[in-house]
Amino acid sequence: MRPVHPGIAAALLILSASTLAAPTVFPTGTTLFDPALAWNGFTVLSILDTPAVVVIDMNGQVVKQWDGFNLSPGGPARVLPGGIVMGSAGANLPHQEARELLALDFAGNPLWRFDHNLQISTADGASVWSTRQHHDWQRSDFPAGYYAPGVDPQAVSGNTLLLTHVNHVVPDISDKMLEDDRLIEINADGEIVWEWLASDHIDELQYDAEERAAIHSAPGFTPGRGSFDWLHANSAHYVGPNHWFDEGDTRFAPDNVIISSRESSVVFVVARDGFVVWQLGPDFSRTPEQQAIGQIIGQHHAHIIPKGLPGAGNMLIFDNGGSSGYGAPSPIGPRGSGIYARSTSRILEINPVTLEVVWRYAAANFFSTNISSAQRLENGNTLITEGAPGRVFEVTRDGQIVWEYMNPPGTTGRKSNGVYRAYRVPYAWIPQLPVPTQHAVQAPAPGTFVLP
């Protein structure tokens, strides 16, 4: 027998002041749990290639599952107060997008649905309605998409923001067919009341000549889709109520929208008149403030921390690493895409006005090249979805891991262990479920756990 390498889960933690996080070793389920330090509740899992929304308790037991969803192309599912679930369903292959957005009650009965955005052709030539929604959607009364004190989102009233696709040729961007990003906002009756098209605003996104030339060459053109997903937006959030706007900074009006472009390493805010009013990237060497942040690569889930939570008003970003960015061809990106590369991930909390990094989390073996997210919790902890390996964990402000879960494939219909996003909700948001009994899970000391 020999000791198992503890790199399965948490390892060296890199913060402004270096600390060591206790490694965990169990392969699946809840591997570590300190009930006194964690923010306890139900965790909602949006699992890749799984036709269900899964809810677990702090000890990793599945306590609720809604079937009939398809979360791989459409992005996250969310549970709203009263045990209501919202998420996407129906894939439009080979595009990475869903056909409809659904809201179901606790028993699985439909409360609301939307699909009347665009008509598409099916494989057998039929014409059907589709949302063409991908990666993200938001409720106007739930701007960050997760719990904050005083937030009470509803499923059948108010407006919904959807990130969708539209295909067309825009010669100023590329001669190839674009799979363009289009935001639509619909009211409760499914009427489109606002829309925004990315290609109309490329000149505002501060790409230089080399970046524009790379985009024009369409290095990511996909023959199977017959299109080039040039921006590849992977999240779109309402800014939400915040103290910056209260203090007079109109860039952060609550109904403005934060968009993350994975492909070009850009995060930007769009005002309701459509113009880009705030931006990070694409090249973080261009200003001293962005140099201090360091190059953000392939990021996901950029959003403003809601009022009522520690850090409210700051921007939280899952900086994936991997590769992204357009520019001059190089050995790293010979076609002018993926010119930035890094094999580790970071969580960044950034003051959006000064661009100061006020908190960060990184670790030697913390890395998800795609998907993933971060949620600020009411006690100041942060719930992190390290999506590709299916790891969800909660860290304190000083980087201590107080809860960790490794998603197991092969159960409850799960074909993958990858988790697109996870959200923590209060127990009271699902009143149909009893508050579970919680049991602490203590990881053994490093080097003491062995396998035959």
Salt bridges, closest charged atoms under 4 A:
GLU97 OE2 - ARG132 NE 2.69
GLU97 OE1 - HIS165 ND1 2.73
GLU100 OE1 - ARG113 NH2 2.24
ASP115 OD2 - ARG113 NH2 3.32
ASP115 OD1 - HIS116 ND1 2.54
ASP136 OD1 - ARG78 NH2 3.26
ASP136 OD2 - HIS237 ND1 3.59
ASP136 OD2 - ARG421 NH2 3.10
ASP141 OD1 - ARG139 NE 3.60
ASP172 OD2 - ARG212 NH2 3.15
ASP175 OD1 - HIS216 NE2 3.91
GLU179 OE1 - HIS95 ND1 2.63
GLU179 OE1 - ARG132 NH2 3.57
GLU179 OE2 - HIS165 ND1 3.72
GLU179 OE2 - ARG225 NH1 3.60
ASP180 OD2 - HIS168 NE2 2.84
ASP181 OD1 - HIS134 NE2 2.75
GLU185 OE1 - ARG272 NH2 2.31
GLU195 OE1 - ARG182 NE 2.88
ASP203 OD1 - ARG212 NH1 2.83
GLU204 OE2 - HIS201 ND1 2.74
ASP208 OD2 - ARG286 NH2 2.87
GLU211 OE2 - ARG286 NH2 2.93
ASP229 OD2 - HIS232 ND1 2.63
ASP246 OD2 - LYS307 NZ 2.61
GLU247 OE2 - HIS243 ND1 3.12
ASP249 OD2 - ARG251 NH2 2.75
ASP255 OD2 - ARG272 NE 3.80
ASP283 OD2 - ARG286 NE 3.72
ASP319 OD2 - ARG342 NH2 2.93
ASP319 OD2 - ARG346 NH2 2.74
GLU349 OE1 - ARG376 NH2 2.84
GLU349 OE1 - ARG397 NH1 2.83
GLU386 OE1 - ARG391 NH1 2.82
GLU394 OE1 - ARG424 NH1 2.96
GLU404 OE2 - ARG391 NE 2.70
